[in-house]
Amino acid sequence: MGRGGQNVKRDEPERRCVATGETQPRAGLIRFVVGPGDLIVPDILGKLPGRGIWVSANREALDLAVKKRLFARGAKQAVNLPDDLVGQVEAQLAKRVIDGISLARKAGLAVCGFEKVKGWLLTEEARVLIQASDGSTRGKTKLRAPDGENRFIGCLSAEELGLAFGREHVIHGALAAGGLTKRVVEDASKLSGVRKMMNGEQVPGKV
């Protein structure tokens, strides 16, 4: 398993992280490009034009790239860094995860609420368990994620999960099998890595 919680697949295109020097599949990295005014811009979708600068999807690598100004080395030119670059990455990843869960819900591939989630887990319809990072530990331990890798998402707050499900707050959610679920899991893995050292401590949960 590569950084950011991604499984290493030999047939996936690989890129080198400018911070760690490690080569790994693109699914475990975040792409940046040089935008107008030579400003470094996060390319979360990986579709912006320009030379890609890749950084491992974890907080330590991002902080190192900013501190050592390694983006200039990757771009092979002088660049400008926004003051809140890592914050931009986190916000964009969080929005993408929230939007992905919302799309899954509308497609009938996601449910929330303790009893509904419990039911999906019992019938094995749930492929991924989602729980709010700030939810009660006692309450969360009453549900067990399906067996296997990448079956748990715990990097969103109850308020963020609420946005995904159209409610004020959500503690428990679940995803069924499907292409949307794969996308959500990959994006949540990156977000988990970026948020790992927020407030000086690891965010509860894993992907």
URRAJO-V988687 format. One record per pair of residues at least 24 apart in sequence whose ideal C-beta (glycine too) atoms are under 10 Angstrom apart, sorted by the first residue. I is the first residue (numbers start at 0). J is the second residue. Records with the same first field share a line. If there is no record, write none. Layout:
BEGIN
I=J / J
END
This chain:
BEGIN
0=27 / 148 / 149 / 188
1=26 / 27 / 28 / 55 / 56 / 188
2=27 / 28 / 54 / 55 / 56 / 57 / 59 / 60 / 188 / 189 / 192
3=27 / 28 / 29 / 55 / 56 / 57 / 60 / 185 / 187 / 188 / 189 / 190 / 191 / 192 / 193 / 195 / 206
4=56 / 57 / 148 / 149 / 154 / 184 / 185 / 187 / 188 / 189 / 191 / 192 / 205 / 206
5=56 / 148 / 149 / 184 / 185 / 188 / 189 / 192 / 206
6=148 / 149 / 185 / 188
13=53
14=51 / 52 / 53 / 54 / 55
15=53 / 55 / 73
16=52 / 53 / 54 / 55 / 56 / 57 / 60 / 63 / 64 / 69 / 73
17=52 / 53 / 54 / 55 / 60 / 63 / 64 / 67 / 69 / 70 / 71 / 72 / 73 / 74
18=53 / 54 / 55 / 57 / 59 / 60 / 61 / 62 / 63 / 64 / 65 / 66 / 67 / 69 / 70 / 73
19=54 / 55 / 57 / 59 / 60 / 63 / 64 / 69
20=55
21=55 / 60
22=53
23=53 / 55 / 56
25=51 / 53
26=56 / 185 / 186 / 188 / 189
27=53 / 55 / 56 / 57 / 185 / 188 / 189 / 192
28=52 / 53 / 54 / 55 / 56 / 57 / 60 / 189
29=53 / 54 / 55 / 56 / 57 / 60 / 61 / 64 / 88 / 91 / 92 / 189 / 192 / 193
30=54
31=61 / 64 / 70 / 73 / 74 / 78 / 80 / 84 / 88
32=70 / 74
33=70 / 71 / 73 / 74 / 75 / 76 / 77 / 78 / 79
34=78 / 79 / 81
36=78 / 79
37=71 / 74 / 76 / 77 / 78 / 79 / 80
38=78 / 79 / 80 / 81 / 84
39=64 / 65 / 68 / 70 / 71 / 73 / 74 / 78 / 79 / 80 / 81 / 84 / 87
40=81 / 84 / 87
41=81 / 84 / 85 / 87 / 88 / 89 / 90 / 91 / 92
42=91
43=87 / 88 / 90 / 91 / 92 / 94 / 95 / 186 / 189
44=91 / 95
49=74
50=74 / 75 / 76
52=78
54=85 / 88
55=189 / 192
56=88 / 92 / 185 / 186 / 188 / 189 / 190 / 191 / 192 / 193 / 195
57=189 / 191 / 192 / 193 / 194 / 195 / 196
58=85 / 88 / 89 / 191 / 192 / 193 / 194 / 195 / 196 / 197 / 201 / 202
59=192 / 193 / 195 / 196
60=192 / 193
61=85 / 88 / 89 / 192 / 193 / 196
62=196
85=193
86=193
88=189 / 190 / 193
89=154 / 189 / 190 / 193 / 194 / 197
90=190 / 193
91=186 / 190 / 193
92=154 / 186 / 187 / 188 / 189 / 190 / 191 / 192 / 193 / 194
93=154 / 155 / 156 / 159 / 162 / 186 / 187 / 190 / 193 / 194
94=159 / 162 / 186 / 190
95=182 / 183 / 185 / 186 / 187 / 189 / 190
96=129 / 152 / 154 / 155 / 159 / 160 / 163 / 182 / 183 / 184 / 185 / 186 / 187 / 188 / 189 / 190 / 191 / 206
97=155 / 159 / 160 / 161 / 162 / 163 / 164 / 183 / 186 / 187 / 190
98=162 / 163 / 182 / 183 / 186
99=163 / 174 / 179 / 180 / 181 / 182 / 183 / 184 / 185 / 186 / 187
100=127 / 129 / 152 / 155 / 159 / 160 / 162 / 163 / 164 / 169 / 172 / 174 / 179 / 180 / 183 / 186 / 187
101=162 / 163 / 164 / 165 / 179 / 183
102=163 / 179 / 182 / 183
103=127 / 163 / 172 / 173 / 174 / 175 / 177 / 178 / 179 / 180 / 182 / 183
104=163 / 164 / 165 / 172 / 174 / 179
105=165 / 179
106=175 / 177 / 178 / 179 / 180
107=175 / 177
108=173 / 174 / 175 / 176 / 177 / 178 / 179 / 180 / 183
109=163 / 164 / 172 / 173 / 174 / 175 / 177 / 179 / 180 / 183
110=164 / 171 / 172 / 173 / 174 / 175
111=160 / 161 / 163 / 164 / 165 / 166 / 169 / 170 / 171 / 172 / 173
112=164 / 166 / 169 / 170 / 171 / 172 / 173
113=138 / 139 / 141 / 142 / 170 / 171
114=171
115=171 / 172 / 173
116=142 / 169 / 170 / 171 / 172 / 173
117=141 / 142 / 143 / 171 / 173
118=173
119=145 / 172 / 173 / 174 / 175
120=144 / 145 / 171 / 173
123=175
124=173 / 174 / 175 / 176
125=150 / 172 / 173 / 174 / 175 / 176 / 180
126=150 / 173 / 174 / 175 / 176 / 177 / 180 / 181 / 184
127=151 / 152 / 172 / 173 / 174 / 175 / 176 / 180 / 181 / 183 / 184 / 187 / 206
128=152 / 153 / 171 / 172 / 173 / 174 / 204
129=153 / 154 / 155 / 160 / 163 / 164 / 169 / 170 / 171 / 172 / 173 / 174 / 183 / 184 / 187 / 204 / 206
130=154 / 155 / 157 / 160 / 169 / 170 / 171 / 172 / 173 / 203 / 204
131=155 / 156 / 157 / 158 / 159 / 160 / 161 / 168 / 169 / 170 / 171 / 172 / 203 / 204
132=156 / 157 / 159 / 160 / 191 / 194 / 197 / 201 / 202 / 203 / 204
133=157 / 158 / 159 / 160 / 168 / 170 / 202 / 203
134=160 / 168 / 169 / 170 / 171 / 203 / 204
135=170
136=203
138=170 / 171
139=170 / 171 / 203 / 204
141=171
142=170 / 171 / 173
144=173 / 204 / 205
145=173
148=184 / 206
149=180 / 181 / 184 / 185 / 187 / 188 / 205 / 206
150=174 / 184 / 205 / 206
151=184 / 187 / 191 / 204 / 205 / 206
152=183 / 184 / 186 / 187 / 188 / 190 / 191 / 204 / 205 / 206
153=187 / 191 / 202 / 203 / 204 / 205 / 206
154=186 / 187 / 188 / 189 / 190 / 191 / 192 / 193 / 194 / 195 / 197 / 202 / 203 / 204 / 205 / 206
155=187 / 190 / 191 / 194 / 202 / 204
156=202
159=190
END
